[in-house]
Amino acid sequence: MFEDFQTKEGGWFGPGFCTVVEIETEKGVIGTATAGAFNGAAKSIIDMYILDLLKGQDIENHEGNWQRIYRTLIRFGRSGAAIAALSAIDIAMWDAHAKEAGVPVTELLGGNVQTKVPCYVSRLYAMEDLDELADEARGYVAQGFTRLKQRFGFGPRDGYEGMRRNVELVRAVRTAVGPDIELAADAYMGWDYGYALEMYKRLREFNLSWIEEALMPQLVDRYAELKRATPAQRWSHGEHSYTKWDFEELIRKSASDILQPDFNRAGGLTEARKICALAETAGLPVFPHSNEAHNTAVIFSQSAAVCPVVEYFPNVSPDTGNELFWNLFTGYPEAKDGYLSISKLPGLGVELNQELASQLVVVDDVWKEI
């Protein structure tokens, strides 16, 4: 974290952090998607490079359209905003295709393999008030959730005191919910190899199901070393990885126990099927990032051996950015007794909240609220 994290004008992720795509077919059907998390740069790439590629193309030719876009972007964009832009276009085309067919996207992806999937609540951000943190955790358990994920708040710059405070955060939740609740924790790319090793030692008593994104995503070899050095701990990776090639490397180098792609960042639904196939051949589970409709469509179209759980961002305030989709779209189902059930609505099952979207405009390439 940098010193101006809380005060930087326009926000840490910039003033334009969400790109929404709408694709209209010749039949007047509109497919909708977003481009990755906190990614306003995708809009310029779509406008400049992708739109002309799609005019007159068959909305159902998913592989052809994907390759057409990817091979145009490959000169400068095999990851980042370029692939997020491709992802949004791809997802919107699947949404439109399914709506034209009058079926849920899951049917086009291979069928409704699962209809009800357990969730892990992804929240628990409190860093200072441990009683508040414990109360929040107990509240989710009371709602029927048996799986939780919390956040680490401290990294190498905070020294041993930060390590102690990380342990206190985990202890507060584990003490509150007891030993039978599955608990994971997210470092959000904030540690280095040595710090991760030390934290592993200090956290063993709490039986964390996994530690998420301990290192920067490109440090694949270091992740592999970390796994080998800590065989009693599962580590997850992939929220900030792109396309099947990134995930093939993670698998080949045994760098992750759990793969966590977000498919509006990793290449869309066309690429999602390939990533899941790679994971299945390697015997690795896929926990897509967030319960947004593009991710749950993949989960419900895969077996429980591949996609056994849903990461569930509850519809609560304050919005950290991860909860934006609850307001930006209508139709999102809420979990019940710790499970999320499949939507039977056509397409992705959600629609853009036009009232909210109409309040956001691009002015001088900056998102501003009217």
N, C-alpha and C positions, 0 to 999 in steps of 0.2 A: 504494500500500500504506500502511495506517495503522500506527502504532507498536504497537498491540496485536494485530496480525494473528496472531501466533503464540501469544499468551497469553490471548486473550479466552475467558472461561468459556463452555463449550458449543460452541465452535468458531465460525469466522467465518461459516459459513452457517447457524448456529443448531443446536440439538440435534436437531431433526427435519427432515432434509433429503431424505427420499425418501418419496413417496406411491405406494403400490402399489394398483392397482385390480383386483378380480376381479368379473366379471359372469357370472351363471349363467342359462342359458336354461331354458325350460320342459322341455326334453329332458334337463336335467341337465348340459349341457356348460358348461365354465367357460372364459371368455376372460380373459387377464391382460395387464396393461400397467403402465407407470410414468408418472408425470407430471413431465416435464422433469427437468433436473438440479438437484440441491440445492434441491428445492422441497417443503417440508412443508406450506406454506400451502394447496396445492390440495385437501387432504383436507377442510378446513372448507367450501370452496366446493362440493365434491361433495355433502357431507352436507346442506348448507343449501339448495342451489338446484337440483341436478341429479337426485338420486335419484328424486324424485317425478315428474319429467318423463319418465322412462324406463319406469316400471312399465306393463306391458301393451303396450309398443311392439314392433314387428317388428324383430328383430335384424338383418335384411337390408336395412332401409330406411336405409342409411347417410346419404344426403343429407338425408332428412327429419329424422332424429334429430340430425344436425349442426346444421341450421338451427333446430330446436326449442331446442337448448341455446344456440347462439350468440345468438339473438335474445332469449333470457332474460337472458343475461349482459351484453348490449351496453350496458346502462345504466351499468355500472360497470367492465366488464372486457373491453376489446378487445385486451388483451395481458397479459403477466405471468402470475400464478398462475391467473387465470380461464381463459385459453386453454390453459395447461398442463393444467388439470383437464379441459377439453373434449377435449384431445388424448388423454389417457389413456383416457377413456371411449370415444372413437371407436376407438382402436387395439384395446382389449379387445373391442369389438363385432366388429371385423373378425376377430380371432383366434377368437372363438366361432363366427362364421358359417362360417369356413373349416373349423374342426374339425367342425362339424355336417355340412358337405358332404364331409368326408374328403379335403380337398385343401390344399396350401400356400396361404397368403395371396396369393402372387404370381400364382396362377392366377386368383383373383378380381379382381386389380388389372389384368388384361389379358393375362396369360400370362408364361411364362418367356422373356423376350426375351434375357437373358444368363444363362449358367449358371456362368461362371467370370470373376471380375473382379480385376484387379490391386489391391493394397493399398499405401497408404503408412503406414508405422509412425509412430504418433503418441505420442512419449515424449520421451526426451532432456531431462530436467529438471535435470540436474546443473549447478550454477552456480559452485561454488568449485573443484572438482577437474577440471581440463580433461583430464587423462589418463583419468579415469573416464568422462567424457563421450565422448572419442574411442574408448575401448574398447567402450562400449555401442553406438556407431554402427557400428563394425566388426563387432560381433557380429550385428547385424541384417542387414548385407550378407552375412555368411557364411551366414545362414539363407535367403538367396535374395531378400531385399527390395531393390528398386532405387529405392525412393522413401522418403524420410524427412522427418519434421517435428520440429523442435526448438522450444524455448521461449527467448524473450528474458527476461532477469531484471531489467532495469533500465529506468527511465523518467525523465521530466523532473526529478523531485526529486533524481536522482543525478548530474545535470550531465554535463560532458564525460567525467568518469571513468566514469560509467555507460555512456555511448556507447562508450567504448573497450572496456569489458568485454563489452558486447553483441557488438561486432565480434570479440572474442577467442573468444566462445562459438561463433560461426558459423565462424570460421577453424579452430577445433579440429576441428569435424565435417567441414568441407569437406576439410581436409588429410588426415583419417583415411580418408575414403571415396573421394576422387578426384573428377575432373570429370564422370564419366559417371553419377553417382548424382543423381537429382532430389532437391533439398533445398528445403524451405520452412521458415518460422519464424513463430511465433505471438506477438503482442504482447498478446493478451487485453485489448483495450480500454484499454491502459495509457499511450498516447501522446497528444500533441496534434498539431495540424497542422504546426507548425514543427518539432517534434521528429521527426516522421515524414519530413519533407523532408530533414533533416540525416542521419538514419539511412539513408535511401535512397542518398544520395551516398556514405556510408562503406561501404555493403554491395554496391555494384555489382560489385566484382571477384569476388564469390562466386557470382554467377549464381543467386540465389534464384528458385525457380519462382514463388512468391508470398509476400507478407507478409500475415499474417492479423490481422484485427480491430485495426488500428492505432489507431482512434479509438473513442469511445463510439458505440453503434449508432444513436442518433437523429441523429447529425451527417451526414445523408445528403448535404447540399449540400457539406460539407467533403470527404467521400469523393470526390465528383465532381470537386472542384477538385484533390484530390491525384492522382487518375488523370490529369487533363489535364496536370498539372505534371511527371509522371514517366512518359512514354509507354513507357519501356523496362522498366517494372516492373509485374507483375500484383499486384493487391490483392484480398483476399477479404473477404466480409462476409456476415452472415446468421445466424450461430449464435444470436444473441440478437434475432432478428426474429420477428414473429408474423403469421400468416395471409397469404393471397395479397395483401392490400392493402399490407402492408409490402414485399413482394417486387416488387409492381408499381411501387412508388415507386423502389426500387433500380434496376430495369430502365429505367424511363422517364427517370430522371435520369443514367443511365450512371455509377452510383456504385460499381459492383463488376465485376471481371472474372470472379469465381467466386462462386456463391451457395452458402452452407453452412448450410441449415436443419437443425435437429434436429426431426424430425416428432412427437416427444412433447412438443414445446414450440410448434411452429408451427401446430398445428391438426389433427394426426392424419393418418391415411392418406387420408381423404376430401379433405382440403385438399392433401395432398402431390401428388396427381395434377394438381391445378390449378396449383400452383406449378411443377411440372415442365413443364406445357404452356406456361406463360408463359415459362419459361426457354428452351424449345425455339424458340418463335417469335422470341426475341431472339438466338438463337445463343449462349447462355451455358451453360456447364457447371454442373451441380449436384453438389457434393461433400457429401452429408449428414454431419452431425457424429456420428461414432462408428459402430462396427460392431454396434450393438445391433440386435436382430431387426426392429424396426419400420422402421429405416432401410435395412437390407439388403434387406428385402422390396420396398421402392420401387426400389432400385438394380437388382435383378435383373428387375424388371418394366418397366424403361426401356431404351432403346437406349444403346449406348456413347457416342453423340454427346451424350446428355443427362447420363448418370451414368457417367463413364468409370472412376472409381476408388472404392475403399472406404477411409475413414479407419479405421485399425486400431489400437485400443488393445490391446496384447498382454497376455496373462494372466500378469502379473508383479507382484511386490511391490517397494516398498510401494504400497498402493492410494491413489491421489490422489483418489478419488471417481469418476473416470472409469472405473475398472476394477471398480466395484461390481457391475456386471451379471454378471460371471463367477461371482461367489459367490452372488448373489441368485437366479440362474436356473441350471437345468441344461440341457444340450443344445447349448450354443453351440459351433459348429465353429471350429477353429483354422486359421489360414492355413497353406498349404503352398507352399514355394518362391515366396513373395511373392504368392500368389493365394488368394482365398477362393471356395469353391464353394457353389452353392446348396443349401439344405436341401430334401429331398423329404418331410419330415414334415408332417402336417396343421397348419393354423394357422400361427403364427409359428415353429413348430419348437422352441420352448423352453418349459420349465415352471418355475413358481415352486419354489424350494428351500424346501419346507415346514419342514424342520428348522431352517434358518437363520431363516426368517420367524417361526417360533414363538417365537424368542428375543427378538423385537422387539415391544413392546407400547406402546400409547398410555396414558400416565398423566398426568392433569392437562394433556392436550394437548401433552405432551412425549414424544418417543421415548426410551425407556430400555431398556437391555439387562438382561434378567432375571439 
